Amino acid sequence: MEFKNTDPFIKENFLLQNKTAERLYFEYAEKMPIIDYHNHLPPDVIAENRPFEGINQVWLDGDHYKWRAMRTLGVPEKFITGKEVSKKEKFDQWAYTVPFTVGNPLFHWTHLELDRYFGISTILQPSTATAIFEETNRQLENITPKGLLNDMKVEMLCTTDDPVDDLSHHQKIASSGDKGPEVLAGFRPDNIFGIREEHYLDYVGSLSEAADTVINDLDGLLDALKSRISYFHENGCRISDHGLEYTYASDFTHAAADDILKKRIGGNLPTVEEANIFNSCVLYELFVMYHEFGWTQQLHLGALRGNNQKLKRQLGADVGCDSIGDFAQAKNLSTLLGRLNDSDKLTNTILYNLNPAMNEVFATMPGNFNNDKVEIQWGTAWWFLDQKEGMESQMRTLSNMGLLSKFIGMLTDSRSFLSFPRHEYFRRLLCNMMGEDIENGLLPNDISFFGNVVENICYHNLKEFINYKK
């Protein structure tokens, strides 16, 4: 399965379907720097800043979006995550897969990335695989991680870091003096909520060691978490993140949560109901701490993770076996935000949903709690939704039920150094949507006004929201 027409696919007006959209993009959006406030880039690779070993390392390794597509096509696992085949064989299998991804965002992203990073306008497919493999590897011989980030005008990025991380790589980046984006840690304490997991006590031990705090009860656990938040804060962190199926918001008391933790430390597994009580207490107390430190907090809600247990045992988590979940969200989310609001402990918050059926729920939730001191944002279309239709739907819904002009825009949520053209993808869709409404008479024909709105969504709103000052 191959394309016979090999003319350049990504043209100058890609996704821009009217002249007003083109003006908004080229005169306003295109020039804005990037603040990528949530991604999974490895800080050790940025700190070392060595040229990449090749296109597989920077493009295929660890990219579960691509892995999922290849499995769907029936590509044998050895060509996806195996170690017994060559890099070229793996690349060839990805090239074989790409033509089948038409209609999937992977098709757009693949060719945007080849064009923007390598100047390659040819469609990737079996007949072009060898030439593209050789050319990308040739160019990567002299390209460093910071070089790639600078090429995309990345001003700042926030990685995703466990509370037990020592942040030595972030410290090395900050002290290097090299030209490159500011790289800040993001506090991601998801492991503390796995009280029913097999290795939970091992993790608690690691947290105890990192915080130099004895943990044998709830107070000790909360002291350890606060110690790590303070350490992250000292190292520049100003944002936290939680990836949960749903918000923990059961009724709790500290005494009950303390008993449940002691039960687990004693070797007895809490019930599901007890785990929810414990997690509700810990999540609330963490959010109170974020308020104290003036952080922004994020909730990524709705992923059903690790569905393929066999692959999870073989490869671990985050290997392309997650899907959209159908969890109830509204009541628990409202309960938690309400508790924090009642006690004046609510800080700036970003909410993300994975289930598109929840778009209106998440679009209307922020308006319940926004005020002159606290801002709640519905975050950009996330994961399975960060494609053309998903982004357009999210922005339309936000516009209908909130204030699109205050939106904080796009992030990559990616493990790949080649993923930053996703910001361009988003910006083109934003400009196209506004341009279409202007040309249809649904908005005033005022390019300077809407150009300013575009610049704010792409950059300024976020910079102000997370109190980030370059």
N, C-alpha and C positions, 0 to 999 in steps of 0.2 A: 504494500500500500504506500504509494508515493505521489507527491505533487509533481506534475509535469511542468507547470509554469513556475520557474524559479526566480521571477522578478522580485525585487525587495517587497516585503510584506508590510513592515512597519514604516509607514509614510509620515511625513511631517504633520499632517492633520489627523493622525491616528486617534480615533474616538471623538474627535471634534467635528461635529456634523453640521455646523453653521458658522458663519463669519463672526458673529458675536462671541461664540465660544472660543474661536481662534484668538481673538483680541484679548479676551480675559486670560487665556492661558499664556500666550507669548509675551504679553505686556505686563502681566502681574504674577501669575502663579509660578511660572518656570524659574524665575530668579530667586525664589525664596529658599533659604537654607532649610536643612532638615533637622528636627529634633525628634529622635526615635525613642520615645519614652517607655517602650516595653519591647524587649527582644530577648533572644536566648543565645546571643553570640558568646563564644568562649573568651573570657577576659585574658586567659593565659596566652592565647594565640595573638591577641592584640598587644599584650605586654612584650612578648618575644619579638614580634614584628618582623618575622623572617619571611622571605618569599615562599609562596605556597609550593607544595610538592607537585601540583598539577591540577588539572581541571576537575578530576574526580574528588579531590580533597575539598575544594572550595564550592563544588556544585552538586555533587551526588551523595557524598558521605553524610549520613545523618539527616537527609531531607526526606522526611516521611511522607510528604505530599507526592513526591516522585515514586517512592517505594509503593505507595498505595495504588497508584495508577498502573505500575508495572505488574503488580500482583493481579489487579483486575483484568489485565490483558492476558494473564496466564504465563508470564515470564517466570522461569524457575528461580527459587529463592537464592540459589548460589550466585546468580547474576545481579542480585539486589544487595544482599548483605553478606554473601559468602566471602571467604578468604582464599578459596582454592582456584579462583579464576583471575585473569589479568585485568588491569584497569581498562585496557582497550576493549576487552570483551564486555565489561560492564557498561562502558560508554556506548558501545554499539547497540546494546539492548535498550538503553534509554533512547537512542536515536531511532530505533525501530518503533518505540512506543509513541514518540512525539506526534506523528501524523494522526494517530488514533485519539489524541487529546483535543481535537478541534471541538470548540464549544466549552471546553474546560478552561479555567483561568491559566492552567499550566501552559497551554499553547501560547497565549499572549505573553505570559511572564518569560517563558523560555526565549522567545525571540526579542523581547525588549532587552533582556539581560545580555544576549549575544551581541546585540547592536550597541547598547550603551557602554558596555565594558570593553568589548573587543572590536567594535566596528564591523561586525559580521552581519550582513543583511540577508544571507542565504538561509532558506528554511532547513532546519535540522531534520534529516531523514537518512535512511541507510546509505543512499548514494552520495551524501555529503558528509557522512560521519567521520571518515578518516581525515579529510581536509580540515574539518572544524576541530577535531581532536588535536591534530598536530599544531594548528595555528593558535588555539587557546593555550596549549601547553607552552608553546614558544613565547607567547607574550607574558605568561605567568612566571617565567624564569626571573623576571626583574620587577615583579609587582609585589608589594607588601600589603598586609591587612590595612594599615593606616593609609597607604596609597589609594586603595580601593575606596575607603571611606571618604578621603579628601576629594576624590574624583566626583563623588555624588553630593558634595557640599553638605556632609553630615557635620553639624556643629556640636551636637551632644547626643549621647545614647545612654540608656539605662539597661544594664544586664539583669539577669534573674539569678539571685544568689540565696543559698540556704543560710539560716542564722548561724550555723556552725562554721561557715567559710571564714578563713582568716583575712581575706581581702588583700593578700600580699600582691596579687597581680594588679589590682586597682591602684595600690600604692606605688607599684613600679611604673605604671602608666602615668600617674600624676606627677611623679618625680623625674620622668625621663627628659622633659624639655623638648621632645620631638613635636614636630608639627602634626597635628591630628586632632580629632574631636575629643571633647571632654568625655570620659567614660566613667559613669557613676554606677554604683551598685544599686540593685533593687532587692528589697527584703521580701523573701518568699518562704514563709514558715509552714508550708502545707504539711510537712511531715509530722508536725506536733499534733495534728488532728487524727492521726492514724492509730488511735489508742487500741483498736482491735487487731492491728497488724502484728504479724509474727515477730518482727524485729523491732518493735516499738521501744522496748527498754534499752536496746542497744543505741537507738537514736537519742533517747533521753540521757544516756551516759555520755554520748558525744557532746550534747548540748551542755551538760554539767561541766565537762572538761573545758569546753570553749569559753564558758562564762566564769570558770573558776568558782562555781557555786554548787553547794550540795543540794541535790533535788531528791527529797524523800516525801514531799507533800506539795500541795497546790501553791503555797506561798513561795516555796523554793523554785518551782517551775516558773512562776510569774516573775520572780526576781531574776532568774537566768535569762528569760526572754527580754526583759527590760534592759539588762546589762548588754545584751547583744544589739538591741536597738540603739542604745547609747553609743556603742562601738561603731556601728554602721554610720550613725549620724556624724561622729567625729571624722569619718572617712568620706564624707560628702553625700551619703545617701539621704534622699528626701522623699522617697516613694516606696510604698509597699505593694504587695500583690498577693492575692489568694485565688487559687484555682479550685473551685468547689462544685460539687454536683448541684447543691442548693445552699442557701444561707442557713447557718445554724442559729436558731432563734427559739429554742425550747425554754420554758420557764426553768430557772435554776437558782440555787443558792450556793454560796461559796462552800458551805459545809458539805452539801451533797457532792459538789464537784471534787472536793478534797477526798471524800470517802471513796469516790470512784477511782481516782488516781492511785490512792493507797491500795485499793483492791487489785489494780493492775500491777503495781510494784510488788505486791505479795504473790503474784503468779496466777491470779484468777482473771479470766477474760470478762470484761463488762458486757452487758447486754447491748443490743442496738439502741434501745431507749436510753440506757445509761451513757453510752458514748455520745449521743446527741446532747444530753444535759451537760456533760463535761465540755464538749466542743463549743457549745453555746456560751458557756462561761468564759472559756479561753479566748474565743473570737471577740467577745465584747470587751474583755480586758485589753486585748491587743489594740483594738480600735481606740480605746481610751488613751493608751500610750501614744499612738500615732498623733492624736490630737495634742497631747502634751508637747510633742516634739515638732509640731507644725508640719507634719508630713501630709502628702496626698496618699490616699489609699485606693486600691483597685480590687474589684470583685469580678472574676471571670467565672460565670455561672452556666451550668447546663451541659457539660461534656460527660458522656458515658465512656469511661476510659478502660483500656486493657481488655476489650471484648474477646480477643483471640488469646485464650489462656496459654495455649501451646506455644505461640510465638512469644508471648510475654515471658514464659519460663526460659525460652531459648535466647532471646535477644534483650529482654528488659522492657522498660516502659518507653513510650513515645516512639513507636516504630511503625505507626500508620494503622493501628487497629482500634482507634477511638472513633466515636460517632456522636451524633446529636442525641441528647437525652430528652425525655419528656417529663422532667420533674416539675412539680408545682413551684412557683417562684414568688409570686406577688406578696402573699401574706407574711412569710418569714422575712423577706427583704424589708417590708414595711415595718415589721416589729423591731428588727435590729436598728434600723435607722431612727425609728421613733424613740427607742430607749436612749440612744445616744443624744438625740435632739433634746429630750426631756431633761437630761442631766448636763446640757451645754457641753457635750464632749464630741460633737460631730465635726469632723474635719472635711476638707475637700475630698470628694469621692468620685471615682469613675466606675460605672457599671457596664458590664458587657454580657450579652446573651448569645448563646449558640443556637437556640431554637428560634427560627424566624417567626413561628407562631406567637412568640412572646414579644415581638417588636413593639406593639402598642403598649404593653405592660411596662416595658423598660423606658419607652419614650415619655410616659406619663408619670413615672415614679419620681424623677428629680424635682418636678414642680411642687411636690408635697413638702419639701424640706429646704428648698433654696431660700436664702435671705441675703442680707447685706454683708454677712460675715462668712457664710459657707456656700459653696457652689457644688452642686451634684451634677455630673455630666453623664449622659448616655454615650458610651464609647463607640468607636468606629466598628463597622461590621467585622466580625471576628471569625477566624479560622475557616470553617466551611462556607462562611458568608462573605469572605473578603474577595468576592468576584463581582463582575459588572452588575448583574441583577441584584445581588445582595447589598452592594454599596449604594446603588441607586435607591433601593427600597428603604434602607436605613436612613438615608438623607431625606427622602420624601416624607417618611413617617416623622422624623425629627422636626422637619419644617412644618408639618401639619399640626403637631402637638406640642412643640417646644420652640426654641429659638435657634434655627440653623446658623444664624449670624454669630452665635456665641460658641459654636461647635469647635472642639479642639483637634479635629482632623485625624490623620492616618498614623499608623505604626506598622512595623513589619511583623512583629511576633514571630521572628524567624531565627533559625540557626545558621543561615547562609549569609556570607559576606556579599553575595551577588543579588540580594533580595531588595535592595533599596530603590530600584525602579518602580516598586509597588507604590511609592509615594507619588511618582509621576503619573502612574495609572490612576490613582485616586484623584489627583488634581485635574487631570483631563476630564474625568467623569463629572467632577464638581462643576468645572467650567462649562461643560456641554449642557448639563442640567440647567444652569442659570442662563446660559445663552439661549437655550430653547425657549424658556419662559419669557425672556425679554423679546425675542423675535415673534412670539405668539401673542404679545400684548398683555401677558399676565403679570409682568413686572415693568417698571418704568425703564425707558431706554437711557440709562445713565451709567455709562461705562466706568467713569471714575468712582462712583459710589460702589458699584458691585465689584470693581477691581479691588477696592479697599476691603470689602467683605471677604473676597477670595484670599487676599494676603493674610487677613486675620485668622481665617480657618486653617490655612496652611502652616502658620508660624506664630503670629503674635498672641492669639488667644491661649495657646498652650503654654507659651513662655510665661505669660502672666499667671496662668492657672496653677502651675507647679512652682511658682515663685523662683524660677530659674533665671539667673543673671549671668550672662557670659562676660 
